């Protein structure tokens, strides 16, 4: 059995966050494990509130897993604040694979990582990162690069590598140009990750699902480029078969 662990925030409506990470890992044939790093109170309409988890307790959860399980890959999602980012970066043992989904803002316009946390993510977490998976607004906010087309997506991908990540996928889902194609970069250069144009946009939890599927495939032993290609196929299916869990609101369906 391959093991992957998500370090992220809870979404009680189970469409995003820890809950969709676990469903995705299970669907990919991996034993998913959970380090709860933040809580949200949210439903299909809005995020009402969020709360952090004490840093020492986040470390305890990671230490507990490390004591017993060979974790093939970690994945981070919502980390809420700088203290959480710092403890996560300090607690994951050297040499572990790590997929970072730099979750900044929920589609429902609620901030999931504060500004100091953003700065720590770049300084502390990027040097530990196997692959980072920002969408275009997240890539622009973290790098300061204005993204207007495929060239600036490549520039942003290299910015993350220059700041310590081994690889970056800039997701094209928010792009009006080349919708559906993501730009991957690592030390060997650029790879375009093509996908069918999704029939739906703004599907709740799509970013969580993509990053978890990458982590699951890395845990299964796929090289990073292959893990990203497999995850892209998986996430495209989960968007295609997404369901309307509340009027006008679609969420991922990793069990399709
Ligand atoms: N809530 C939590 C706990 C999340 O981790 C995330 C995304 O990572 C979201 C909400 C964002 O959801 P959405 O896909 O609707 O932007």
Boltz pocket constraint, residues with backbone or C-beta under 6 A from the ligand:
constraints:
  - pocket:
      binder: B
      contacts: [[A, 8], [A, 9], [A, 10], [A, 11], [A, 16], [A, 17], [A, 18], [A, 40], [A, 77], [A, 78], [A, 103], [A, 105], [A, 106], [A, 107], [A, 108], [A, 112], [A, 203], [A, 204], [A, 205], [A, 206], [A, 207], [A, 208]]
      max_distance: 6.0
